[in-house]
């Protein structure tokens, strides 16, 4: 049964990302029609998702607009400039990471990496657990490169998840230190903190053994049809994985900087240690919850934001901060990616 399911998934993957030119499977007229349907469909879906989220967070959006309107021109300019710089750094780092992964292996150039990251964000916004991000990134590649692109995109995602776990562990250690010593005792807190550190070390160890896992998959019989694509990812060494991890750490830091900027707008005299720790665990929980099959996005957000309630923060203001960071980091790049998508020839020769 497992082999049957595995072969079925492999057939689906190979049909979506064929190793030969798509024109060999789809004639020009049909390919053009399907291509335009994908472009218009993805663009409509991302716009619908963004407007739906804004409608569901109408109160938070109203608070954000009022706060911005109350600022003088100088402070507003500085705030928007700082947010824009962080956004550029965030996505610039991600484009650099992606380029470092695919350029040596697929012979691509910078424009391919830039377009792939932005359109990946477009597809990731409206798909469950952001799975569409893999598809969006690989559409910028040639037909024969797309399966390799999916595998490398998964590696890139693992590196970013490791960075999120790193900050999440730091955030939870801080929360235990501040909240739990009086309630469960000094020794219990230290044991829990050591368990968190052990989890991080174990995960990091497994991450740096990723190349061995990929080499193992190359020997799995039912994966023989994509073996040549796995070899590119299996060739990643410890230095490359370390660079990916450090760049992912740096990218996560830009998220933290944006939270600091937004909270400085919304809250008078905030405790920055609390804001840092709570932002870390919120971002970590949001990432982990994205892998949990909970259909209601609002439930996931409520769980992630619940940490701030432990410190007595107004959750409406926290929701406003999260919405602002999402608009800067996800919604805006996703809309840019939707425009870039129209420059693609999706069914093209390798």
C-alpha positions as a Markdown table, in Angstrom:
| # | Residue | x | y | z |
|---|---|---|---|---|
| 1 | Unk | 0.0 | 0.0 | 0.0 |
| 2 | Unk | 2.8 | 2.4 | 0.9 |
| 3 | Unk | 4.6 | 1.7 | -2.3 |
| 4 | Unk | 1.4 | 2.3 | -4.3 |
| 5 | Unk | 0.8 | 5.6 | -2.6 |
| 6 | Unk | 4.4 | 6.6 | -3.1 |
| 7 | Unk | 4.3 | 5.8 | -6.8 |
| 8 | Unk | 1.0 | 7.7 | -7.1 |
| 9 | Unk | 2.5 | 10.8 | -5.5 |
| 10 | Unk | 5.6 | 10.5 | -7.7 |
| 11 | Unk | 3.5 | 10.3 | -10.8 |
| 12 | Unk | 1.6 | 13.4 | -9.8 |
| 13 | Unk | 4.9 | 15.3 | -9.2 |
| 14 | Unk | 6.3 | 14.2 | -12.5 |
| 15 | Unk | 3.1 | 15.2 | -14.3 |
| 16 | Unk | 3.2 | 18.7 | -12.8 |
| 17 | Unk | 7.0 | 19.1 | -13.2 |
| 18 | Unk | 7.9 | 17.0 | -16.2 |
| 19 | Unk | 11.5 | 16.4 | -16.9 |
| 20 | Unk | 11.0 | 17.1 | -20.6 |
| 21 | Unk | 9.6 | 20.2 | -22.3 |
| 22 | Unk | 6.0 | 20.8 | -21.5 |
| 23 | Unk | 5.4 | 21.6 | -25.1 |
| 24 | Unk | 5.9 | 17.9 | -25.8 |
| 25 | Unk | 2.9 | 17.1 | -23.7 |
| 26 | Unk | 0.6 | 20.2 | -24.3 |
| 27 | Unk | 0.1 | 21.8 | -27.7 |
| 28 | Unk | 0.7 | 25.6 | -28.1 |
| 29 | Unk | -2.9 | 26.7 | -27.9 |
| 30 | Unk | -3.9 | 24.6 | -25.0 |
| 31 | Unk | -0.6 | 25.4 | -23.2 |
| 32 | Unk | -1.2 | 29.1 | -23.6 |
| 33 | Unk | -4.8 | 28.8 | -22.3 |
| 34 | Unk | -3.8 | 26.8 | -19.3 |
| 35 | Unk | -0.9 | 29.2 | -18.6 |
| 36 | Unk | -3.2 | 32.2 | -18.6 |
| 37 | Unk | -5.7 | 30.4 | -16.4 |
| 38 | Unk | -3.0 | 29.7 | -13.9 |
| 39 | Unk | -1.8 | 33.3 | -13.9 |
| 40 | Unk | -5.3 | 34.9 | -13.6 |
| 41 | Unk | -6.4 | 32.2 | -11.1 |
| 42 | Unk | -3.4 | 32.7 | -8.8 |
| 43 | Unk | -3.7 | 36.5 | -9.0 |
| 44 | Unk | -7.4 | 36.4 | -8.2 |
| 45 | Unk | -6.8 | 34.0 | -5.3 |
| 46 | Unk | -4.1 | 36.1 | -3.7 |
| 47 | Unk | -6.1 | 39.3 | -3.9 |
| 48 | Unk | -9.2 | 37.5 | -2.6 |
| 49 | Unk | -7.2 | 36.1 | 0.3 |
| 50 | Unk | -5.7 | 39.5 | 1.2 |
| 51 | Unk | -9.0 | 41.3 | 1.1 |
| 52 | Unk | -10.7 | 38.5 | 3.1 |
| 53 | Unk | -8.0 | 38.7 | 5.8 |
| 54 | Unk | -8.3 | 42.5 | 6.0 |
| 55 | Unk | -12.1 | 42.2 | 6.3 |
| 56 | Unk | -11.7 | 39.7 | 9.1 |
| 57 | Unk | -9.3 | 42.1 | 10.8 |
| 58 | Unk | -11.2 | 45.3 | 10.2 |
| 59 | Unk | -10.8 | 46.5 | 13.8 |
| 60 | Unk | -7.0 | 45.9 | 13.7 |
| 61 | Unk | -6.7 | 47.7 | 10.4 |
| 62 | Unk | -8.7 | 50.6 | 11.7 |
| 63 | Unk | -6.5 | 50.9 | 14.8 |
| 64 | Unk | -3.4 | 50.8 | 12.6 |
| 65 | Unk | -4.7 | 53.5 | 10.2 |
| 66 | Unk | -5.6 | 55.8 | 13.2 |
| 67 | Unk | -2.2 | 55.3 | 14.8 |
| 68 | Unk | -0.4 | 56.2 | 11.6 |
| 69 | Unk | -2.7 | 59.2 | 11.0 |
| 70 | Unk | -1.9 | 60.6 | 14.4 |
| 71 | Unk | 1.9 | 60.8 | 13.7 |
| 72 | Unk | 3.6 | 63.9 | 12.5 |
| 73 | Unk | 5.1 | 63.7 | 9.0 |
| 74 | Unk | 8.7 | 63.2 | 10.2 |
| 75 | Unk | 7.9 | 60.3 | 12.6 |
| 76 | Unk | 5.6 | 58.8 | 10.0 |
| 77 | Unk | 8.4 | 59.0 | 7.3 |
| 78 | Unk | 10.9 | 57.5 | 9.7 |
| 79 | Unk | 8.6 | 54.7 | 10.6 |
| 80 | Unk | 7.7 | 53.8 | 7.1 |
| 81 | Unk | 11.3 | 54.0 | 6.0 |
| 82 | Unk | 12.4 | 51.7 | 8.8 |
| 83 | Unk | 9.7 | 49.2 | 7.9 |
| 84 | Unk | 10.6 | 49.4 | 4.2 |
| 85 | Unk | 14.3 | 48.8 | 4.9 |
| 86 | Unk | 13.5 | 45.7 | 7.0 |
| 87 | Unk | 11.2 | 44.4 | 4.3 |
| 88 | Unk | 13.9 | 44.9 | 1.7 |
| 89 | Unk | 16.5 | 43.2 | 3.9 |
| 90 | Unk | 14.1 | 40.3 | 4.7 |
| 91 | Unk | 13.3 | 39.5 | 1.1 |
| 92 | Unk | 16.8 | 40.4 | -0.1 |
| 93 | Unk | 18.3 | 37.8 | 2.3 |
| 94 | Unk | 15.7 | 35.2 | 1.1 |
| 95 | Unk | 16.6 | 35.9 | -2.6 |
| 96 | Unk | 20.3 | 35.7 | -1.8 |
| 97 | Unk | 19.7 | 32.3 | -0.1 |
| 98 | Unk | 17.7 | 31.0 | -3.0 |
| 99 | Unk | 20.2 | 32.2 | -5.5 |
| 100 | Unk | 23.1 | 30.5 | -3.5 |
| 101 | Unk | 21.1 | 27.2 | -3.7 |
| 102 | Unk | 20.0 | 27.1 | -7.3 |
| 103 | Unk | 22.6 | 29.1 | -9.2 |
| 104 | Unk | 25.5 | 26.6 | -8.9 |
| 105 | Unk | 23.3 | 23.6 | -9.5 |
| 106 | Unk | 20.9 | 24.8 | -12.2 |
| 107 | Unk | 23.0 | 27.6 | -13.8 |
| 108 | Unk | 20.4 | 30.3 | -13.2 |
| 109 | Unk | 20.9 | 34.0 | -12.8 |
| 110 | Unk | 19.7 | 36.6 | -10.3 |
| 111 | Unk | 16.5 | 37.6 | -12.0 |
| 112 | Unk | 15.3 | 33.9 | -11.8 |
| 113 | Unk | 15.9 | 33.9 | -8.1 |
| 114 | Unk | 14.1 | 37.2 | -7.5 |
| 115 | Unk | 11.1 | 36.2 | -9.6 |
| 116 | Unk | 11.0 | 32.8 | -8.0 |
| 117 | Unk | 10.9 | 34.1 | -4.4 |
| 118 | Unk | 8.2 | 36.7 | -5.1 |
| 119 | Unk | 5.9 | 34.4 | -7.1 |
| 120 | Unk | 6.5 | 31.7 | -4.4 |
| 121 | Unk | 5.1 | 34.1 | -1.9 |
| 122 | Unk | 2.1 | 34.7 | -4.2 |
| 123 | Unk | 1.3 | 31.0 | -4.3 |
| 124 | Unk | 2.1 | 30.5 | -0.6 |
| 125 | Unk | -0.3 | 33.1 | 0.6 |
| 126 | Unk | -3.5 | 31.2 | -0.4 |
| 127 | Unk | -2.4 | 27.6 | -0.2 |
| 128 | Unk | -2.7 | 25.4 | 2.9 |
| 129 | Unk | 0.4 | 25.5 | 5.0 |
| 130 | Unk | 2.1 | 27.6 | 2.3 |
| 131 | Unk | 2.7 | 24.5 | 0.2 |
| 132 | Unk | 2.2 | 26.5 | -3.0 |
| 133 | Unk | 5.4 | 28.4 | -2.3 |
| 134 | Unk | 7.3 | 25.4 | -3.8 |
| 135 | Unk | 5.2 | 25.6 | -7.0 |
| 136 | Unk | 5.6 | 29.4 | -7.3 |
| 137 | Unk | 9.4 | 29.3 | -7.0 |
| 138 | Unk | 9.8 | 26.5 | -9.5 |
| 139 | Unk | 7.6 | 28.2 | -12.2 |
| 140 | Unk | 10.5 | 30.6 | -12.8 |
| 141 | Unk | 12.7 | 27.6 | -13.8 |
| 142 | Unk | 12.9 | 25.5 | -16.9 |
| 143 | Unk | 10.8 | 22.4 | -17.2 |
| 144 | Unk | 13.7 | 20.0 | -16.6 |
| 145 | Unk | 14.8 | 22.0 | -13.5 |
| 146 | Unk | 11.6 | 22.1 | -11.6 |
| 147 | Unk | 11.8 | 18.8 | -9.7 |
| 148 | Unk | 15.3 | 19.8 | -8.5 |
| 149 | Unk | 13.8 | 23.2 | -7.7 |
| 150 | Unk | 11.2 | 21.7 | -5.4 |
| 151 | Unk | 13.8 | 19.6 | -3.6 |
| 152 | Unk | 16.1 | 22.6 | -3.1 |
| 153 | Unk | 13.1 | 24.7 | -1.9 |
| 154 | Unk | 12.3 | 22.1 | 0.7 |
| 155 | Unk | 15.9 | 22.3 | 1.9 |
| 156 | Unk | 15.7 | 26.0 | 2.1 |
| 157 | Unk | 12.4 | 25.7 | 4.1 |
| 158 | Unk | 14.1 | 23.4 | 6.6 |
| 159 | Unk | 16.9 | 25.9 | 7.1 |
| 160 | Unk | 14.4 | 28.7 | 7.8 |
| 161 | Unk | 12.4 | 26.4 | 10.2 |
| 162 | Unk | 15.6 | 25.7 | 12.1 |
| 163 | Unk | 16.2 | 29.4 | 12.5 |
| 164 | Unk | 12.6 | 29.8 | 13.8 |
| 165 | Unk | 13.1 | 26.9 | 16.2 |
| 166 | Unk | 16.3 | 28.6 | 17.5 |
| 167 | Unk | 14.5 | 31.8 | 18.3 |
| 168 | Unk | 11.5 | 29.9 | 19.6 |
| 169 | Unk | 13.6 | 28.0 | 22.1 |
| 170 | Unk | 15.2 | 31.3 | 23.3 |
| 171 | Unk | 11.7 | 32.8 | 23.7 |
| 172 | Unk | 10.3 | 29.9 | 25.6 |
| 173 | Unk | 13.3 | 29.8 | 27.9 |
| 174 | Unk | 12.6 | 33.5 | 28.7 |
| 175 | Unk | 8.9 | 32.9 | 29.3 |
| 176 | Unk | 9.7 | 30.0 | 31.7 |
| 177 | Unk | 12.2 | 32.2 | 33.6 |
| 178 | Unk | 9.8 | 35.1 | 34.0 |
| 179 | Unk | 6.5 | 33.2 | 34.5 |
| 180 | Unk | 7.1 | 29.8 | 36.0 |
| 181 | Unk | 9.7 | 29.9 | 38.8 |
| 182 | Unk | 7.2 | 31.0 | 41.4 |
| 183 | Unk | 4.5 | 28.5 | 40.2 |
| 184 | Unk | 6.4 | 25.3 | 39.5 |
| 185 | Unk | 9.8 | 26.0 | 41.2 |
| 186 | Unk | 13.4 | 26.7 | 40.3 |
| 187 | Unk | 14.4 | 23.1 | 39.6 |
| 188 | Unk | 11.4 | 22.3 | 37.4 |
| 189 | Unk | 12.1 | 25.4 | 35.3 |
| 190 | Unk | 15.7 | 24.5 | 34.9 |
| 191 | Unk | 14.8 | 21.0 | 33.8 |
| 192 | Unk | 12.3 | 22.3 | 31.2 |
| 193 | Unk | 14.9 | 24.8 | 29.9 |
| 194 | Unk | 17.5 | 22.1 | 29.5 |
| 195 | Unk | 14.9 | 20.0 | 27.6 |
| 196 | Unk | 14.4 | 22.9 | 25.3 |
| 197 | Unk | 18.1 | 23.3 | 24.7 |
| 198 | Unk | 18.4 | 19.5 | 24.1 |
| 199 | Unk | 15.6 | 19.7 | 21.5 |
| 200 | Unk | 17.4 | 22.5 | 19.8 |
| 201 | Unk | 20.8 | 20.8 | 19.8 |
| 202 | Unk | 19.3 | 17.5 | 18.5 |
| 203 | Unk | 17.4 | 19.3 | 15.7 |
| 204 | Unk | 20.5 | 21.2 | 14.7 |
| 205 | Unk | 22.5 | 17.9 | 14.7 |
| 206 | Unk | 19.9 | 16.3 | 12.4 |
| 207 | Unk | 19.8 | 19.4 | 10.2 |
| 208 | Unk | 23.6 | 19.2 | 9.6 |
| 209 | Unk | 23.1 | 15.5 | 8.7 |
| 210 | Unk | 20.6 | 16.5 | 6.0 |
| 211 | Unk | 23.0 | 15.5 | 3.2 |
| 212 | Unk | 23.1 | 11.9 | 4.5 |
| 213 | Unk | 19.3 | 11.7 | 4.6 |
| 214 | Unk | 19.1 | 12.9 | 1.0 |
| 215 | Unk | 21.8 | 10.4 | 0.0 |
| 216 | Unk | 19.7 | 7.7 | 1.6 |
| 217 | Unk | 16.6 | 8.7 | -0.3 |
| 218 | Unk | 18.6 | 8.4 | -3.5 |
| 219 | Unk | 18.9 | 4.7 | -2.8 |
| 220 | Unk | 15.1 | 4.2 | -2.3 |
| 221 | Unk | 13.9 | 2.2 | -5.2 |
| 222 | Unk | 10.6 | 4.0 | -5.9 |
| 223 | Unk | 12.5 | 7.3 | -6.0 |
| 224 | Unk | 14.7 | 6.2 | -8.8 |
| 225 | Unk | 12.9 | 8.4 | -11.4 |
| 226 | Unk | 14.0 | 11.5 | -9.5 |
| 227 | Unk | 17.4 | 10.3 | -8.4 |
| 228 | Unk | 19.3 | 12.6 | -10.7 |
| 229 | Unk | 17.4 | 15.6 | -9.1 |
| 230 | Unk | 18.1 | 14.4 | -5.5 |
| 231 | Unk | 21.9 | 14.3 | -6.2 |
| 232 | Unk | 21.9 | 18.1 | -6.4 |
| 233 | Unk | 20.5 | 18.5 | -2.9 |
| 234 | Unk | 22.5 | 15.6 | -1.6 |
| 235 | Unk | 25.7 | 17.4 | -2.7 |
| 236 | Unk | 25.1 | 20.1 | 0.0 |
| 237 | Unk | 27.9 | 20.1 | 2.5 |
| 238 | Unk | 28.1 | 21.2 | 6.1 |
| 239 | Unk | 29.5 | 24.6 | 5.1 |
| 240 | Unk | 26.6 | 25.3 | 2.7 |
| 241 | Unk | 24.0 | 24.2 | 5.3 |
| 242 | Unk | 25.7 | 26.4 | 7.9 |
| 243 | Unk | 25.5 | 29.4 | 5.6 |
| 244 | Unk | 21.9 | 28.7 | 4.9 |
| 245 | Unk | 21.2 | 28.5 | 8.6 |
| 246 | Unk | 23.0 | 31.7 | 9.5 |
| 247 | Unk | 21.3 | 33.6 | 6.7 |
| 248 | Unk | 18.0 | 32.2 | 8.0 |
| 249 | Unk | 18.9 | 33.5 | 11.5 |
| 250 | Unk | 19.6 | 36.9 | 10.0 |
| 251 | Unk | 16.3 | 36.9 | 8.1 |
| 252 | Unk | 14.4 | 36.0 | 11.3 |
| 253 | Unk | 16.1 | 39.0 | 13.0 |
| 254 | Unk | 14.5 | 41.3 | 10.4 |
| 255 | Unk | 11.1 | 40.0 | 11.5 |
| 256 | Unk | 12.0 | 40.8 | 15.1 |
| 257 | Unk | 13.0 | 44.3 | 14.0 |
| 258 | Unk | 9.7 | 44.9 | 12.4 |
| 259 | Unk | 7.8 | 43.8 | 15.5 |
| 260 | Unk | 9.9 | 46.3 | 17.5 |
| 261 | Unk | 9.1 | 49.1 | 15.0 |
| 262 | Unk | 5.3 | 48.3 | 15.1 |
| 263 | Unk | 5.1 | 47.9 | 18.9 |
| 264 | Unk | 6.9 | 51.2 | 19.3 |
| 265 | Unk | 4.0 | 52.8 | 17.4 |
| 266 | Unk | 1.2 | 51.0 | 19.2 |
| 267 | Unk | 2.4 | 50.7 | 22.8 |
| 268 | Unk | 3.7 | 53.5 | 25.1 |
| 269 | Unk | 6.9 | 52.5 | 27.0 |
| 270 | Unk | 6.9 | 48.8 | 26.2 |
| 271 | Unk | 9.1 | 46.3 | 28.0 |
| 272 | Unk | 11.4 | 45.3 | 25.1 |
| 273 | Unk | 12.6 | 42.1 | 26.8 |
| 274 | Unk | 8.9 | 40.9 | 27.0 |
| 275 | Unk | 8.2 | 42.0 | 23.4 |
| 276 | Unk | 11.3 | 40.1 | 22.1 |
| 277 | Unk | 10.5 | 36.9 | 24.0 |
| 278 | Unk | 6.8 | 37.0 | 23.1 |
| 279 | Unk | 7.4 | 37.8 | 19.5 |
| 280 | Unk | 9.8 | 34.9 | 19.2 |
| 281 | Unk | 7.3 | 32.4 | 20.6 |
| 282 | Unk | 4.5 | 33.9 | 18.5 |
| 283 | Unk | 6.4 | 33.5 | 15.3 |
| 284 | Unk | 7.6 | 30.0 | 16.3 |
| 285 | Unk | 4.0 | 28.9 | 17.1 |
| 286 | Unk | 2.6 | 30.4 | 13.9 |
| 287 | Unk | 5.2 | 28.4 | 12.0 |
| 288 | Unk | 4.5 | 25.1 | 13.8 |
| 289 | Unk | 0.7 | 25.6 | 13.6 |
| 290 | Unk | 1.0 | 26.0 | 9.9 |
| 291 | Unk | 1.8 | 22.2 | 9.8 |
| 292 | Unk | -1.2 | 21.3 | 11.9 |
| 293 | Unk | -4.4 | 20.5 | 9.9 |
| 294 | Unk | -6.6 | 23.3 | 11.5 |
| 295 | Unk | -8.7 | 24.8 | 8.8 |
| 296 | Unk | -9.6 | 28.0 | 10.6 |
| 297 | Unk | -6.7 | 30.6 | 10.2 |
| 298 | Unk | -8.3 | 32.7 | 13.0 |
| 299 | Unk | -7.9 | 29.8 | 15.5 |
| 300 | Unk | -4.2 | 29.5 | 14.7 |
| 301 | Unk | -3.7 | 33.2 | 15.2 |
| 302 | Unk | -5.6 | 33.2 | 18.5 |
| 303 | Unk | -3.4 | 30.4 | 19.8 |
| 304 | Unk | -0.2 | 32.2 | 18.6 |
| 305 | Unk | -1.3 | 35.5 | 20.2 |
| 306 | Unk | -2.3 | 33.9 | 23.5 |
| 307 | Unk | 1.2 | 34.3 | 24.9 |
| 308 | Unk | 0.8 | 38.1 | 25.0 |
| 309 | Unk | -2.3 | 37.6 | 27.2 |
| 310 | Unk | -0.1 | 36.0 | 29.9 |
| 311 | Unk | 1.7 | 39.4 | 30.3 |
| 312 | Unk | -1.5 | 41.4 | 30.3 |
| 313 | Unk | -1.1 | 42.9 | 26.8 |
| 314 | Unk | -4.2 | 44.2 | 24.9 |
| 315 | Unk | -4.7 | 41.5 | 22.3 |
| 316 | Unk | -6.4 | 43.9 | 19.9 |
| 317 | Unk | -3.1 | 45.9 | 19.8 |
| 318 | Unk | -1.1 | 42.7 | 19.4 |
| 319 | Unk | -3.4 | 41.6 | 16.5 |
| 320 | Unk | -2.8 | 45.0 | 14.9 |
| 321 | Unk | 1.0 | 44.6 | 15.2 |
| 322 | Unk | 0.8 | 41.1 | 13.6 |
| 323 | Unk | -1.4 | 42.4 | 10.8 |
| 324 | Unk | 1.0 | 45.3 | 10.1 |
| 325 | Unk | 4.0 | 42.9 | 9.9 |
| 326 | Unk | 2.0 | 40.5 | 7.7 |
| 327 | Unk | 1.0 | 43.4 | 5.3 |
| 328 | Unk | 4.6 | 44.5 | 5.0 |
| 329 | Unk | 6.3 | 41.1 | 4.7 |
| 330 | Unk | 3.7 | 38.9 | 3.0 |
| 331 | Unk | 0.8 | 40.8 | 1.4 |
| 332 | Unk | 2.9 | 43.4 | -0.5 |
| 333 | Unk | 5.5 | 40.9 | -1.9 |
| 334 | Unk | 2.7 | 38.5 | -2.8 |
| 335 | Unk | 1.0 | 41.2 | -4.9 |
| 336 | Unk | 4.3 | 42.1 | -6.5 |
| 337 | Unk | 4.7 | 38.4 | -7.3 |
| 338 | Unk | 1.3 | 38.3 | -8.9 |
| 339 | Unk | 2.3 | 40.9 | -11.4 |
| 340 | Unk | 5.6 | 39.2 | -12.1 |
| 341 | Unk | 3.8 | 35.9 | -12.7 |
| 342 | Unk | 2.4 | 37.4 | -15.9 |
| 343 | Unk | 5.9 | 37.6 | -17.3 |
| 344 | Unk | 6.3 | 33.8 | -17.2 |
| 345 | Unk | 6.0 | 31.4 | -20.0 |
| 346 | Unk | 4.9 | 28.5 | -17.8 |
| 347 | Unk | 4.9 | 25.8 | -20.5 |
| 348 | Unk | 8.3 | 26.4 | -22.0 |
| 349 | Unk | 11.2 | 24.4 | -23.2 |
| 350 | Unk | 13.8 | 23.3 | -20.6 |
